[in-house]
Amino acid sequence: MDADAITRGLSTVAFIMAATACAAPRASSIVDLTHPYDEQTIYWPKNTRFHWEKRSWGSPAAGRWYATADFTTSEHGGTHIDAPIHFAAAGVTVDTIPVERLVGDAAVIDMRMACDRTPDYAVTAHDVLAWETVHGDLKAGDIVLIWTGWSAHWPDPVRYLGSVTPDDAATLHFPGLAPDAAELLITRSISGVGIDTASIDPGHALDFPVHQILSKAGVYALENVAALEQMPARGATVYALPMKIKGGSGGPTRIIARIP
């Protein structure tokens, strides 16, 4: 066999291997979008903070291992869900949110540039429409995640809450949504809205208009979402599973995403 034939043969093999690699299905990956609960977990000012205490932690003398602990926490701190009843008297409680609505296609709206320039930035309806022109319209059942970049400040309460007095709600500064963005999202019949800050309203919004708009429309919120830098703008599936607290206005939530 001459040298040219050998070269052609090797090229054919390389082409087939490359084609096979491209055709082979990729294993999907799971991303954890949840901050851990510990003594550093950030809470809304004046809310009961997370406390975890060991009750029994091993029994070497008995020749076996047994561990158990107690914890206490506010419904609204760390990575958590706001059920519609949080800001709407007729809203559903966390245990009655249909489980189908806690799973949905993710739509990640990258607002880092605007939020980096303006820490009090409120994401507008125009921002959402601009995202749709690139990625397609939002659809019923989507879970919209606003990526501000604020998760990078966790767990520093001064930087994350934007105040040297983070226990004073009147002094907070961080990004959120504007009311017109909330109104637009409602028209898309989405299931929920998440954000990587302490509130879907900007920190300086003391009357919480976005909470009120979404809650009255039956849309839940996910706050203090983590690791949105690992998410694509489209294509992932989000699972947001809160503690099933009967009658609760919210609760700690393990949020994960499957990326195909």
N, C-alpha and C positions, 0 to 999 in steps of 0.2 A: 504494500500500500504506500502510495507516495505521500509526501508531506502535505500537499494540498488536500488530499482526501482525509487525512488525519485531522487537519484544521477544520474542515467542513463538518466532520463527525463530532468533534468537540463542541463546535458552535451549536449544532443541532441539539446535543445533550443539554447544553447550558440553557437554550431556549425552552426546552421542554420542562426543565427543572424550575425555571422562572415562572412559566405559565402555570405549572402545578401549584407553586407556592401562592400565586395570586388567586387561583381558583379555590384553594383550601379555605374552609370557613375559619374565621378567627374566633378564638374563645372570648366570650364577653367578659368584661371586668366589672367588679363591684366597687363603688366609691362610697365611703362613709362620710356623710355630710353633717356629722353630729359632734359637738364639743363634749368632752367628758364632764361628768359632774364630780366636783371635788371642792376643796376649801377656796379655790380661786375662781369658781364659777361666778360670772357676772349676773347680777339681778337688777331689776328695776328698783330705783331708790325706795327704801322703806319696806320692801318685800322681805319675807323670811328667807334667809339664805340657806344653802344646802349644808346639812350637818349629817355626818355618818359616824356611827359609834359601834365598835365591836362589842358584842355581848359574850360570845364564846368563840375562842380562836384556837382550836386544837385541844386535844386531851392526851398528851403523851403518856401519862400514867395509866390511862385506860387501854393503851395499845391501839388506839384508833384516832382518826382525824375527824373533827366536826367544827364547822365554822358558820357563824351567823352574826348579823349586825342589824342595827336599826338606822333608819334615815328619816329626816324631815326636810321639807322643801315647800316653797311657794309654788303655785301652779305656773307662775310666769317668771321664769328665769332659766338661764342656760338655753340650749336648743329646745324650743317648745312650740306648742300650737296654741293659738287663740281661737277658741270655738266662737261661733257667731253670738252666743249669749253674752260674751265678754262685753260687748257694746250695744247689744240690742235685746230688749226685754223679751221679745218673742222669738229670739234666735235659739237654735238647737244647742244642746249641751255637748260636751266632748264625746260622751259615750254613745250619743245618738247620731253622730255624723256617719252617713252610710260608708261602709268600708270601701266601696267601689270608688268613692271620691278621694280616698286617701292614696290611691294609686293612679298615676297618670303620666302622660308624655311631658317631658320637661321642655321648657322654653327658657333659656338662660339669656338675660338681657345684660350685656356688659356696659356698665355705666362708670367704670373706674376713672376714665379720663376726666369727666365732668366732676365727679366727686372729689378727685384729687385737687382740682382747681378750687372747688367750693365745698368745704366740709358740710355746710348746711344744705347741700343741693337736694332739691325735690324733683324726682323723675316725673316728667310731664307726659301728657298724651302724645305730644309731638315725638318724644323719644321712643315711645312704644310703636307709633306708626312708622318711624324711620327704621326701626328694627324689622318690622313686618315687610318693608319693601325689599329687604335683603334676604330674609329667612322664610317668608311666607306668612300668611295670616294666622293668628292664634285661632285655636278651635276649641269646641266644647270639650270640657274635661281636662284641658291642659293644666299643669301646675307651673306657674310662672315664677321664676327665681331671679331676683334683682341682684346683680353682682356689683357691689360698690368697692370691693377691695378692703372693707373695714375689718374683715376677719383676721387680717394680718396683725391687728393691734391686740387681739385676744391673747392673754387674759389681763392686760393692763387696763384697769377701770378708768384711769385718767385719760388715756389716749382713746380707748374704745368708746367711752361716753362723752369725750370731748370737753371735759371739765375738771378743774382742780378740786371741785367739790362734787364728786360723782354721786353722793347721797342726796343732793339737792336737785330735784327734777326740773326746777326752773332755770338751771344753768347748763343744761346738756346741749351738745352740738354734734350731730352726726347726720348722714343722709337718710332720706326716706322717699316716699311717694308723694306726689301732689294730688289733690282731690280729682282733677280732671283725668289723671292717669287711672285712678281707681274707677271712675265712672266709665271710662273706655273699656277697661278690663271686664267689667260686669257685662257689657254688651257682647263680649266674646264667649260668655257662658263658661268661664274657666272654673275649675274646682277650688283652687287655692292660690295664694300669693306668698312667696317666701323672700327673705332678704337676709343679708349677712351683717345686719346691725341689730341694735337692741329693740327696734320698733319699726313697723311699716310706715309710721309717721316720722318725719324728721324730728331730731331731738328737741328743737325749739318749739314744736307745735304742742301747746299746752291743752288745746281742746280736742285733739285727736280726731280730726275730720275724716281721715282715711279709714281708721278703725270703724268709725260710725257708718261710713258708706258701705264698706265691704260687709260688715256684720249684718246690717239691715238687708243686704242682698243675699245673705246666706253663704258668703264666701269666707272660708277660714284663712288665717294667716300663720305663717311659719317664721319665727324670729330667731336670731342668732344662728343662722345656718352657717355651716363650715365648709371649707374645701371646694368652693365653687370654681377655683382655678383648674380643677381636674375635670370639669364638665364641658362638653361641647355645647354650642348654641342650640342645637337640635339633635334628636336621635336617642337620647337617654330616656329611661323610664324611672320615675321617682316613686319610692314607697315611703310614706310618712306615717308612722305608726305610733300614736300617743298612748300613754297610760289610759286605760279605760276607767276613768274616775266617774262614777255615777253622779250626774248632776253637775259635773265640773265645768268651769269656764275655760279650762285649758289644761295643759299638763306637759311634763317632760316627754319628748318625742325622739325616737330613733329614726333618723332620716337616712336612707341609703338610695343609691341610684345604680341601675344596671346600664352599662354602656356597651352597645353591640360592637 
